Amino acid sequence: MAQHQVRRVYLKAYESVSHARRSIGEYIELYNRKRPHSSLADQTPDEAYFATLPAIKSAA
């Protein structure tokens, strides 16, 4: 992870609590759902997690 992304979340003075929540939520979204991780074979954490779950059969 690039250091500038970490600084953006942890070393920033936010305007309000709601602004901090929104900004941190956006970072979590990026980290878990959009950013591939080399330790997960270039999958996102969400992709790696959901790939381990058994398939759900839909009702006919």
mmCIF file as Biopython writes it, N, C-alpha, C and O atoms, coordinates in Angstrom:
data_model
#
loop_
_atom_site.group_PDB
_atom_site.id
_atom_site.type_symbol
_atom_site.label_atom_id
_atom_site.label_alt_id
_atom_site.label_comp_id
_atom_site.label_asym_id
_atom_site.label_entity_id
_atom_site.label_seq_id
_atom_site.pdbx_PDB_ins_code
_atom_site.Cartn_x
_atom_site.Cartn_y
_atom_site.Cartn_z
_atom_site.occupancy
_atom_site.B_iso_or_equiv
_atom_site.auth_seq_id
_atom_site.auth_asym_id
_atom_site.pdbx_PDB_model_num
ATOM 1   N N  . MET A ? 1  ? 0.842   -1.167  0.000   1.0 0.0 1  A 1 
ATOM 2   C CA . MET A ? 1  ? 0.000   0.000   0.000   1.0 0.0 1  A 1 
ATOM 3   C C  . MET A ? 1  ? 0.891   1.234   0.000   1.0 0.0 1  A 1 
ATOM 4   O O  . MET A ? 1  ? 1.883   1.292   0.727   1.0 0.0 1  A 1 
ATOM 5   N N  . ALA A ? 2  ? 0.547   2.184   -0.788  1.0 0.0 2  A 1 
ATOM 6   C CA . ALA A ? 2  ? 1.335   3.403   -0.865  1.0 0.0 2  A 1 
ATOM 7   C C  . ALA A ? 2  ? 1.207   4.177   0.446   1.0 0.0 2  A 1 
ATOM 8   O O  . ALA A ? 2  ? 0.132   4.253   1.041   1.0 0.0 2  A 1 
ATOM 9   N N  . GLN A ? 3  ? 2.319   4.742   0.875   1.0 0.0 3  A 1 
ATOM 10  C CA . GLN A ? 3  ? 2.322   5.484   2.129   1.0 0.0 3  A 1 
ATOM 11  C C  . GLN A ? 3  ? 1.376   6.680   2.107   1.0 0.0 3  A 1 
ATOM 12  O O  . GLN A ? 3  ? 0.803   7.034   3.137   1.0 0.0 3  A 1 
ATOM 13  N N  . HIS A ? 4  ? 1.208   7.304   0.941   1.0 0.0 4  A 1 
ATOM 14  C CA . HIS A ? 4  ? 0.321   8.470   0.892   1.0 0.0 4  A 1 
ATOM 15  C C  . HIS A ? 4  ? -1.117  8.093   1.219   1.0 0.0 4  A 1 
ATOM 16  O O  . HIS A ? 4  ? -1.859  8.919   1.751   1.0 0.0 4  A 1 
ATOM 17  N N  . GLN A ? 5  ? -1.526  6.868   0.916   1.0 0.0 5  A 1 
ATOM 18  C CA . GLN A ? 5  ? -2.884  6.436   1.254   1.0 0.0 5  A 1 
ATOM 19  C C  . GLN A ? 5  ? -3.038  6.287   2.761   1.0 0.0 5  A 1 
ATOM 20  O O  . GLN A ? 5  ? -4.068  6.665   3.320   1.0 0.0 5  A 1 
ATOM 21  N N  . VAL A ? 6  ? -2.037  5.746   3.414   1.0 0.0 6  A 1 
ATOM 22  C CA . VAL A ? 6  ? -2.095  5.588   4.862   1.0 0.0 6  A 1 
ATOM 23  C C  . VAL A ? 6  ? -2.127  6.950   5.523   1.0 0.0 6  A 1 
ATOM 24  O O  . VAL A ? 6  ? -2.922  7.168   6.438   1.0 0.0 6  A 1 
ATOM 25  N N  . ARG A ? 7  ? -1.290  7.863   5.088   1.0 0.0 7  A 1 
ATOM 26  C CA . ARG A ? 7  ? -1.263  9.204   5.667   1.0 0.0 7  A 1 
ATOM 27  C C  . ARG A ? 7  ? -2.591  9.919   5.478   1.0 0.0 7  A 1 
ATOM 28  O O  . ARG A ? 7  ? -3.032  10.666  6.352   1.0 0.0 7  A 1 
ATOM 29  N N  . ARG A ? 8  ? -3.229  9.691   4.333   1.0 0.0 8  A 1 
ATOM 30  C CA . ARG A ? 8  ? -4.500  10.354  4.050   1.0 0.0 8  A 1 
ATOM 31  C C  . ARG A ? 8  ? -5.542  10.003  5.104   1.0 0.0 8  A 1 
ATOM 32  O O  . ARG A ? 8  ? -6.376  10.839  5.449   1.0 0.0 8  A 1 
ATOM 33  N N  . VAL A ? 9  ? -5.506  8.799   5.610   1.0 0.0 9  A 1 
ATOM 34  C CA . VAL A ? 9  ? -6.496  8.358   6.586   1.0 0.0 9  A 1 
ATOM 35  C C  . VAL A ? 9  ? -6.061  8.678   8.010   1.0 0.0 9  A 1 
ATOM 36  O O  . VAL A ? 9  ? -6.839  9.249   8.775   1.0 0.0 9  A 1 
ATOM 37  N N  . TYR A ? 10 ? -4.851  8.326   8.377   1.0 0.0 10 A 1 
ATOM 38  C CA . TYR A ? 10 ? -4.441  8.393   9.769   1.0 0.0 10 A 1 
ATOM 39  C C  . TYR A ? 10 ? -3.812  9.713   10.197  1.0 0.0 10 A 1 
ATOM 40  O O  . TYR A ? 10 ? -3.866  10.054  11.379  1.0 0.0 10 A 1 
ATOM 41  N N  . LEU A ? 11 ? -3.232  10.449  9.295   1.0 0.0 11 A 1 
ATOM 42  C CA . LEU A ? 11 ? -2.528  11.664  9.687   1.0 0.0 11 A 1 
ATOM 43  C C  . LEU A ? 11 ? -3.254  12.927  9.253   1.0 0.0 11 A 1 
ATOM 44  O O  . LEU A ? 11 ? -2.638  13.984  9.117   1.0 0.0 11 A 1 
ATOM 45  N N  . LYS A ? 12 ? -4.539  12.823  9.038   1.0 0.0 12 A 1 
ATOM 46  C CA . LYS A ? 12 ? -5.306  13.948  8.542   1.0 0.0 12 A 1 
ATOM 47  C C  . LYS A ? 12 ? -6.185  14.504  9.654   1.0 0.0 12 A 1 
ATOM 48  O O  . LYS A ? 12 ? -6.772  13.757  10.437  1.0 0.0 12 A 1 
ATOM 49  N N  . ALA A ? 13 ? -6.264  15.831  9.708   1.0 0.0 13 A 1 
ATOM 50  C CA . ALA A ? 13 ? -7.216  16.485  10.608  1.0 0.0 13 A 1 
ATOM 51  C C  . ALA A ? 13 ? -8.514  16.655  9.832   1.0 0.0 13 A 1 
ATOM 52  O O  . ALA A ? 13 ? -8.555  17.389  8.845   1.0 0.0 13 A 1 
ATOM 53  N N  . TYR A ? 14 ? -9.555  15.994  10.263  1.0 0.0 14 A 1 
ATOM 54  C CA . TYR A ? 14 ? -10.832 16.033  9.558   1.0 0.0 14 A 1 
ATOM 55  C C  . TYR A ? 14 ? -11.665 17.218  10.025  1.0 0.0 14 A 1 
ATOM 56  O O  . TYR A ? 14 ? -11.513 17.703  11.147  1.0 0.0 14 A 1 
ATOM 57  N N  . GLU A ? 15 ? -12.545 17.674  9.143   1.0 0.0 15 A 1 
ATOM 58  C CA . GLU A ? 15 ? -13.408 18.815  9.446   1.0 0.0 15 A 1 
ATOM 59  C C  . GLU A ? 15 ? -14.460 18.467  10.496  1.0 0.0 15 A 1 
ATOM 60  O O  . GLU A ? 15 ? -14.855 19.317  11.294  1.0 0.0 15 A 1 
ATOM 61  N N  . SER A ? 16 ? -14.903 17.230  10.490  1.0 0.0 16 A 1 
ATOM 62  C CA . SER A ? 16 ? -15.954 16.798  11.416  1.0 0.0 16 A 1 
ATOM 63  C C  . SER A ? 16 ? -15.891 15.278  11.547  1.0 0.0 16 A 1 
ATOM 64  O O  . SER A ? 16 ? -15.171 14.604  10.810  1.0 0.0 16 A 1 
ATOM 65  N N  . VAL A ? 17 ? -16.646 14.767  12.482  1.0 0.0 17 A 1 
ATOM 66  C CA . VAL A ? 17 ? -16.717 13.320  12.663  1.0 0.0 17 A 1 
ATOM 67  C C  . VAL A ? 17 ? -17.335 12.679  11.429  1.0 0.0 17 A 1 
ATOM 68  O O  . VAL A ? 17 ? -16.868 11.635  10.974  1.0 0.0 17 A 1 
ATOM 69  N N  . SER A ? 18 ? -18.377 13.289  10.885  1.0 0.0 18 A 1 
ATOM 70  C CA . SER A ? 18 ? -19.018 12.708  9.699   1.0 0.0 18 A 1 
ATOM 71  C C  . SER A ? 18 ? -18.069 12.699  8.502   1.0 0.0 18 A 1 
ATOM 72  O O  . SER A ? 18 ? -18.088 11.762  7.704   1.0 0.0 18 A 1 
ATOM 73  N N  . HIS A ? 19 ? -17.247 13.726  8.373   1.0 0.0 19 A 1 
ATOM 74  C CA . HIS A ? 19 ? -16.261 13.758  7.286   1.0 0.0 19 A 1 
ATOM 75  C C  . HIS A ? 19 ? -15.216 12.663  7.488   1.0 0.0 19 A 1 
ATOM 76  O O  . HIS A ? 19 ? -14.803 12.014  6.527   1.0 0.0 19 A 1 
ATOM 77  N N  . ALA A ? 20 ? -14.792 12.458  8.719   1.0 0.0 20 A 1 
ATOM 78  C CA . ALA A ? 20 ? -13.822 11.396  9.013   1.0 0.0 20 A 1 
ATOM 79  C C  . ALA A ? 20 ? -14.415 10.030  8.696   1.0 0.0 20 A 1 
ATOM 80  O O  . ALA A ? 20 ? -13.752 9.190   8.087   1.0 0.0 20 A 1 
ATOM 81  N N  . ARG A ? 21 ? -15.657 9.804   9.105   1.0 0.0 21 A 1 
ATOM 82  C CA . ARG A ? 21 ? -16.308 8.517   8.826   1.0 0.0 21 A 1 
ATOM 83  C C  . ARG A ? 21 ? -16.416 8.265   7.332   1.0 0.0 21 A 1 
ATOM 84  O O  . ARG A ? 21 ? -16.145 7.160   6.862   1.0 0.0 21 A 1 
ATOM 85  N N  . ARG A ? 22 ? -16.813 9.293   6.584   1.0 0.0 22 A 1 
ATOM 86  C CA . ARG A ? 22 ? -16.960 9.150   5.137   1.0 0.0 22 A 1 
ATOM 87  C C  . ARG A ? 22 ? -15.612 8.847   4.488   1.0 0.0 22 A 1 
ATOM 88  O O  . ARG A ? 22 ? -15.512 7.951   3.649   1.0 0.0 22 A 1 
ATOM 89  N N  . SER A ? 23 ? -14.583 9.586   4.871   1.0 0.0 23 A 1 
ATOM 90  C CA . SER A ? 23 ? -13.257 9.412   4.282   1.0 0.0 23 A 1 
ATOM 91  C C  . SER A ? 23 ? -12.673 8.036   4.615   1.0 0.0 23 A 1 
ATOM 92  O O  . SER A ? 23 ? -12.103 7.375   3.747   1.0 0.0 23 A 1 
ATOM 93  N N  . ILE A ? 24 ? -12.813 7.616   5.851   1.0 0.0 24 A 1 
ATOM 94  C CA . ILE A ? 24 ? -12.297 6.306   6.251   1.0 0.0 24 A 1 
ATOM 95  C C  . ILE A ? 24 ? -13.097 5.199   5.579   1.0 0.0 24 A 1 
ATOM 96  O O  . ILE A ? 24 ? -12.530 4.180   5.184   1.0 0.0 24 A 1 
ATOM 97  N N  . GLY A ? 25 ? -14.397 5.383   5.444   1.0 0.0 25 A 1 
ATOM 98  C CA . GLY A ? 25 ? -15.227 4.416   4.726   1.0 0.0 25 A 1 
ATOM 99  C C  . GLY A ? 25 ? -14.800 4.264   3.278   1.0 0.0 25 A 1 
ATOM 100 O O  . GLY A ? 25 ? -14.769 3.152   2.750   1.0 0.0 25 A 1 
ATOM 101 N N  . GLU A ? 26 ? -14.467 5.385   2.629   1.0 0.0 26 A 1 
ATOM 102 C CA . GLU A ? 26 ? -13.986 5.341   1.244   1.0 0.0 26 A 1 
ATOM 103 C C  . GLU A ? 26 ? -12.670 4.577   1.158   1.0 0.0 26 A 1 
ATOM 104 O O  . GLU A ? 26 ? -12.447 3.817   0.216   1.0 0.0 26 A 1 
ATOM 105 N N  . TYR A ? 27 ? -11.802 4.781   2.141   1.0 0.0 27 A 1 
ATOM 106 C CA . TYR A ? 27 ? -10.523 4.075   2.158   1.0 0.0 27 A 1 
ATOM 107 C C  . TYR A ? 27 ? -10.732 2.568   2.333   1.0 0.0 27 A 1 
ATOM 108 O O  . TYR A ? 27 ? -10.088 1.767   1.654   1.0 0.0 27 A 1 
ATOM 109 N N  . ILE A ? 28 ? -11.619 2.190   3.231   1.0 0.0 28 A 1 
ATOM 110 C CA . ILE A ? 28 ? -11.902 0.769   3.448   1.0 0.0 28 A 1 
ATOM 111 C C  . ILE A ? 28 ? -12.482 0.148   2.188   1.0 0.0 28 A 1 
ATOM 112 O O  . ILE A ? 28 ? -12.128 -0.975  1.827   1.0 0.0 28 A 1 
ATOM 113 N N  . GLU A ? 29 ? -13.365 0.868   1.520   1.0 0.0 29 A 1 
ATOM 114 C CA . GLU A ? 29 ? -13.939 0.410   0.244   1.0 0.0 29 A 1 
ATOM 115 C C  . GLU A ? 29 ? -12.823 0.154   -0.773  1.0 0.0 29 A 1 
ATOM 116 O O  . GLU A ? 29 ? -12.808 -0.884  -1.435  1.0 0.0 29 A 1 
ATOM 117 N N  . LEU A ? 30 ? -11.907 1.086   -0.892  1.0 0.0 30 A 1 
ATOM 118 C CA . LEU A ? 30 ? -10.780 0.934   -1.814  1.0 0.0 30 A 1 
ATOM 119 C C  . LEU A ? 30 ? -9.936  -0.279  -1.428  1.0 0.0 30 A 1 
ATOM 120 O O  . LEU A ? 30 ? -9.604  -1.103  -2.281  1.0 0.0 30 A 1 
ATOM 121 N N  . TYR A ? 31 ? -9.595  -0.387  -0.162  1.0 0.0 31 A 1 
ATOM 122 C CA . TYR A ? 31 ? -8.696  -1.438  0.290   1.0 0.0 31 A 1 
ATOM 123 C C  . TYR A ? 31 ? -9.297  -2.832  0.139   1.0 0.0 31 A 1 
ATOM 124 O O  . TYR A ? 31 ? -8.604  -3.758  -0.281  1.0 0.0 31 A 1 
ATOM 125 N N  . ASN A ? 32 ? -10.564 -2.992  0.473   1.0 0.0 32 A 1 
ATOM 126 C CA . ASN A ? 32 ? -11.181 -4.323  0.471   1.0 0.0 32 A 1 
ATOM 127 C C  . ASN A ? 32 ? -11.827 -4.724  -0.841  1.0 0.0 32 A 1 
ATOM 128 O O  . ASN A ? 32 ? -11.864 -5.912  -1.164  1.0 0.0 32 A 1 
ATOM 129 N N  . ARG A ? 33 ? -12.335 -3.775  -1.601  1.0 0.0 33 A 1 
ATOM 130 C CA . ARG A ? 33 ? -13.135 -4.132  -2.772  1.0 0.0 33 A 1 
ATOM 131 C C  . ARG A ? 33 ? -12.513 -3.769  -4.110  1.0 0.0 33 A 1 
ATOM 132 O O  . ARG A ? 33 ? -12.891 -4.335  -5.135  1.0 0.0 33 A 1 
ATOM 133 N N  . LYS A ? 34 ? -11.566 -2.836  -4.122  1.0 0.0 34 A 1 
ATOM 134 C CA . LYS A ? 34 ? -11.063 -2.357  -5.411  1.0 0.0 34 A 1 
ATOM 135 C C  . LYS A ? 34 ? -9.573  -2.586  -5.630  1.0 0.0 34 A 1 
ATOM 136 O O  . LYS A ? 34 ? -9.130  -2.678  -6.775  1.0 0.0 34 A 1 
ATOM 137 N N  . ARG A ? 35 ? -8.795  -2.680  -4.563  1.0 0.0 35 A 1 
ATOM 138 C CA . ARG A ? 35 ? -7.341  -2.756  -4.684  1.0 0.0 35 A 1 
ATOM 139 C C  . ARG A ? 35 ? -6.864  -4.200  -4.611  1.0 0.0 35 A 1 
ATOM 140 O O  . ARG A ? 35 ? -7.005  -4.843  -3.571  1.0 0.0 35 A 1 
ATOM 141 N N  . PRO A ? 36 ? -6.294  -4.726  -5.711  1.0 0.0 36 A 1 
ATOM 142 C CA . PRO A ? 36 ? -5.744  -6.086  -5.675  1.0 0.0 36 A 1 
ATOM 143 C C  . PRO A ? 36 ? -4.537  -6.163  -4.732  1.0 0.0 36 A 1 
ATOM 144 O O  . PRO A ? 36 ? -3.778  -5.202  -4.602  1.0 0.0 36 A 1 
ATOM 145 N N  . HIS A ? 37 ? -4.375  -7.295  -4.092  1.0 0.0 37 A 1 
ATOM 146 C CA . HIS A ? 37 ? -3.262  -7.517  -3.174  1.0 0.0 37 A 1 
ATOM 147 C C  . HIS A ? 37 ? -2.383  -8.630  -3.737  1.0 0.0 37 A 1 
ATOM 148 O O  . HIS A ? 37 ? -2.884  -9.689  -4.115  1.0 0.0 37 A 1 
ATOM 149 N N  . SER A ? 38 ? -1.103  -8.398  -3.791  1.0 0.0 38 A 1 
ATOM 150 C CA . SER A ? 38 ? -0.195  -9.405  -4.347  1.0 0.0 38 A 1 
ATOM 151 C C  . SER A ? 38 ? -0.205  -10.683 -3.505  1.0 0.0 38 A 1 
ATOM 152 O O  . SER A ? 38 ? -0.029  -11.776 -4.041  1.0 0.0 38 A 1 
ATOM 153 N N  . SER A ? 39 ? -0.407  -10.554 -2.199  1.0 0.0 39 A 1 
ATOM 154 C CA . SER A ? 39 ? -0.436  -11.743 -1.338  1.0 0.0 39 A 1 
ATOM 155 C C  . SER A ? 39 ? -1.689  -12.589 -1.543  1.0 0.0 39 A 1 
ATOM 156 O O  . SER A ? 39 ? -1.766  -13.714 -1.050  1.0 0.0 39 A 1 
ATOM 157 N N  . LEU A ? 40 ? -2.667  -12.054 -2.265  1.0 0.0 40 A 1 
ATOM 158 C CA . LEU A ? 40 ? -3.904  -12.785 -2.563  1.0 0.0 40 A 1 
ATOM 159 C C  . LEU A ? 40 ? -4.000  -13.110 -4.046  1.0 0.0 40 A 1 
ATOM 160 O O  . LEU A ? 40 ? -5.092  -13.172 -4.610  1.0 0.0 40 A 1 
ATOM 161 N N  . ALA A ? 41 ? -2.843  -13.318 -4.671  1.0 0.0 41 A 1 
ATOM 162 C CA . ALA A ? 41 ? -2.791  -13.642 -6.104  1.0 0.0 41 A 1 
ATOM 163 C C  . ALA A ? 41 ? -3.468  -12.558 -6.934  1.0 0.0 41 A 1 
ATOM 164 O O  . ALA A ? 41 ? -4.204  -12.843 -7.879  1.0 0.0 41 A 1 
ATOM 165 N N  . ASP A ? 42 ? -3.203  -11.316 -6.562  1.0 0.0 42 A 1 
ATOM 166 C CA . ASP A ? 42 ? -3.753  -10.141 -7.253  1.0 0.0 42 A 1 
ATOM 167 C C  . ASP A ? 42 ? -5.274  -10.087 -7.257  1.0 0.0 42 A 1 
ATOM 168 O O  . ASP A ? 42 ? -5.882  -9.554  -8.185  1.0 0.0 42 A 1 
ATOM 169 N N  . GLN A ? 43 ? -5.878  -10.637 -6.222  1.0 0.0 43 A 1 
ATOM 170 C CA . GLN A ? 43 ? -7.317  -10.493 -6.012  1.0 0.0 43 A 1 
ATOM 171 C C  . GLN A ? 43 ? -7.539  -9.436  -4.931  1.0 0.0 43 A 1 
ATOM 172 O O  . GLN A ? 43 ? -6.633  -9.132  -4.154  1.0 0.0 43 A 1 
ATOM 173 N N  . THR A ? 44 ? -8.736  -8.887  -4.889  1.0 0.0 44 A 1 
ATOM 174 C CA . THR A ? 44 ? -9.089  -8.023  -3.770  1.0 0.0 44 A 1 
ATOM 175 C C  . THR A ? 44 ? -9.419  -8.915  -2.576  1.0 0.0 44 A 1 
ATOM 176 O O  . THR A ? 44 ? -9.730  -10.091 -2.769  1.0 0.0 44 A 1 
ATOM 177 N N  . PRO A ? 45 ? -9.362  -8.397  -1.354  1.0 0.0 45 A 1 
ATOM 178 C CA . PRO A ? 45 ? -9.761  -9.213  -0.210  1.0 0.0 45 A 1 
ATOM 179 C C  . PRO A ? 45 ? -11.185 -9.760  -0.348  1.0 0.0 45 A 1 
ATOM 180 O O  . PRO A ? 45 ? -11.442 -10.907 0.020   1.0 0.0 45 A 1 
ATOM 181 N N  . ASP A ? 46 ? -12.103 -8.960  -0.868  1.0 0.0 46 A 1 
ATOM 182 C CA . ASP A ? 46 ? -13.468 -9.454  -1.076  1.0 0.0 46 A 1 
ATOM 183 C C  . ASP A ? 46 ? -13.496 -10.627 -2.050  1.0 0.0 46 A 1 
ATOM 184 O O  . ASP A ? 46 ? -14.168 -11.625 -1.794  1.0 0.0 46 A 1 
ATOM 185 N N  . GLU A ? 47 ? -12.778 -10.520 -3.157  1.0 0.0 47 A 1 
ATOM 186 C CA . GLU A ? 47 ? -12.747 -11.612 -4.141  1.0 0.0 47 A 1 
ATOM 187 C C  . GLU A ? 47 ? -12.177 -12.880 -3.525  1.0 0.0 47 A 1 
ATOM 188 O O  . GLU A ? 47 ? -12.710 -13.971 -3.729  1.0 0.0 47 A 1 
ATOM 189 N N  . ALA A ? 48 ? -11.092 -12.737 -2.770  1.0 0.0 48 A 1 
ATOM 190 C CA . ALA A ? 48 ? -10.466 -13.902 -2.145  1.0 0.0 48 A 1 
ATOM 191 C C  . ALA A ? 48 ? -11.405 -14.543 -1.125  1.0 0.0 48 A 1 
ATOM 192 O O  . ALA A ? 48 ? -11.507 -15.768 -1.061  1.0 0.0 48 A 1 
ATOM 193 N N  . TYR A ? 49 ? -12.081 -13.736 -0.342  1.0 0.0 49 A 1 
ATOM 194 C CA . TYR A ? 49 ? -13.002 -14.269 0.666   1.0 0.0 49 A 1 
ATOM 195 C C  . TYR A ? 49 ? -14.183 -14.981 0.016   1.0 0.0 49 A 1 
ATOM 196 O O  . TYR A ? 49 ? -14.483 -16.126 0.355   1.0 0.0 49 A 1 
ATOM 197 N N  . PHE A ? 50 ? -14.847 -14.313 -0.907  1.0 0.0 50 A 1 
ATOM 198 C CA . PHE A ? 50 ? -16.046 -14.900 -1.500  1.0 0.0 50 A 1 
ATOM 199 C C  . PHE A ? 50 ? -15.729 -16.122 -2.358  1.0 0.0 50 A 1 
ATOM 200 O O  . PHE A ? 50 ? -16.602 -16.963 -2.569  1.0 0.0 50 A 1 
ATOM 201 N N  . ALA A ? 51 ? -14.519 -16.236 -2.847  1.0 0.0 51 A 1 
ATOM 202 C CA . ALA A ? 51 ? -14.128 -17.418 -3.622  1.0 0.0 51 A 1 
ATOM 203 C C  . ALA A ? 51 ? -14.047 -18.663 -2.737  1.0 0.0 51 A 1 
ATOM 204 O O  . ALA A ? 51 ? -14.107 -19.783 -3.244  1.0 0.0 51 A 1 
ATOM 205 N N  . THR A ? 52 ? -13.911 -18.479 -1.427  1.0 0.0 52 A 1 
ATOM 206 C CA . THR A ? 52 ? -13.815 -19.620 -0.516  1.0 0.0 52 A 1 
ATOM 207 C C  . THR A ? 52 ? -15.173 -20.130 -0.052  1.0 0.0 52 A 1 
ATOM 208 O O  . THR A ? 52 ? -15.261 -21.214 0.524   1.0 0.0 52 A 1 
ATOM 209 N N  . LEU A ? 53 ? -16.223 -19.370 -0.292  1.0 0.0 53 A 1 
ATOM 210 C CA . LEU A ? 53 ? -17.557 -19.770 0.159   1.0 0.0 53 A 1 
ATOM 211 C C  . LEU A ? 53 ? -18.175 -20.767 -0.807  1.0 0.0 53 A 1 
ATOM 212 O O  . LEU A ? 53 ? -17.954 -20.683 -2.015  1.0 0.0 53 A 1 
ATOM 213 N N  . PRO A ? 54 ? -18.940 -21.702 -0.286  1.0 0.0 54 A 1 
ATOM 214 C CA . PRO A ? 54 ? -19.611 -22.643 -1.190  1.0 0.0 54 A 1 
ATOM 215 C C  . PRO A ? 54 ? -20.674 -21.912 -2.010  1.0 0.0 54 A 1 
ATOM 216 O O  . PRO A ? 54 ? -21.282 -20.948 -1.545  1.0 0.0 54 A 1 
ATOM 217 N N  . ALA A ? 55 ? -20.880 -22.378 -3.210  1.0 0.0 55 A 1 
ATOM 218 C CA . ALA A ? 55 ? -21.880 -21.770 -4.087  1.0 0.0 55 A 1 
ATOM 219 C C  . ALA A ? 55 ? -23.273 -22.012 -3.516  1.0 0.0 55 A 1 
ATOM 220 O O  . ALA A ? 55 ? -23.563 -23.084 -2.986  1.0 0.0 55 A 1 
ATOM 221 N N  . ILE A ? 56 ? -24.115 -21.015 -3.632  1.0 0.0 56 A 1 
ATOM 222 C CA . ILE A ? 56 ? -25.496 -21.129 -3.167  1.0 0.0 56 A 1 
ATOM 223 C C  . ILE A ? 56 ? -26.365 -21.480 -4.360  1.0 0.0 56 A 1 
ATOM 224 O O  . ILE A ? 56 ? -26.358 -20.785 -5.376  1.0 0.0 56 A 1 
ATOM 225 N N  . LYS A ? 57 ? -27.107 -22.556 -4.226  1.0 0.0 57 A 1 
ATOM 226 C CA . LYS A ? 57 ? -27.992 -22.967 -5.314  1.0 0.0 57 A 1 
ATOM 227 C C  . LYS A ? 57 ? -29.259 -22.127 -5.255  1.0 0.0 57 A 1 
ATOM 228 O O  . LYS A ? 57 ? -29.863 -21.977 -4.193  1.0 0.0 57 A 1 
ATOM 229 N N  . SER A ? 58 ? -29.655 -21.588 -6.386  1.0 0.0 58 A 1 
ATOM 230 C CA . SER A ? 58 ? -30.879 -20.796 -6.418  1.0 0.0 58 A 1 
ATOM 231 C C  . SER A ? 58 ? -32.089 -21.716 -6.541  1.0 0.0 58 A 1 
ATOM 232 O O  . SER A ? 58 ? -32.009 -22.794 -7.130  1.0 0.0 58 A 1 
ATOM 233 N N  . ALA A ? 59 ? -33.189 -21.279 -5.986  1.0 0.0 59 A 1 
ATOM 234 C CA . ALA A ? 59 ? -34.427 -22.068 -6.055  1.0 0.0 59 A 1 
ATOM 235 C C  . ALA A ? 59 ? -34.952 -22.081 -7.480  1.0 0.0 59 A 1 
ATOM 236 O O  . ALA A ? 59 ? -34.908 -21.063 -8.171  1.0 0.0 59 A 1 
ATOM 237 N N  . ALA A ? 60 ? -35.446 -23.225 -7.922  1.0 0.0 60 A 1 
ATOM 238 C CA . ALA A ? 60 ? -35.944 -23.350 -9.297  1.0 0.0 60 A 1 
ATOM 239 C C  . ALA A ? 60 ? -37.353 -22.846 -9.431  1.0 0.0 60 A 1 
ATOM 240 O O  . ALA A ? 60 ? -37.919 -22.880 -10.523 1.0 0.0 60 A 1 
#
